Amino acid sequence: MIGPKNKPEIELINQDGNAFAIMGTVSKALRRAGADKEYIEQYTNAATSGDYDNLLQVTMEYANIT
C-alpha cells in the first residue's frame, strides 16, 4: 500500500503551529491510517520544499484539517 485510502483527519486549531510539529502530527496520522514509509517520505519532501505556506498547502493535500 502506498497511502491511506482516505485522508486522515487532523486537528491543527489550538495546536503548536511550528512546522516540525505539524509535520510530526501529519506523519503520525498518515502512519496510523496505513501509509507506508515511502508515502510519508513523499509528504515530508513535498512539505519541506518551500516556505510555511507551502507546508500548509501540502498538508491539506495529504490530510483533512479540522
Helices and strands as residue ranges (DSSP letters): E 9-10, H 19-32, H 37-47, H 52-62, E 64-65
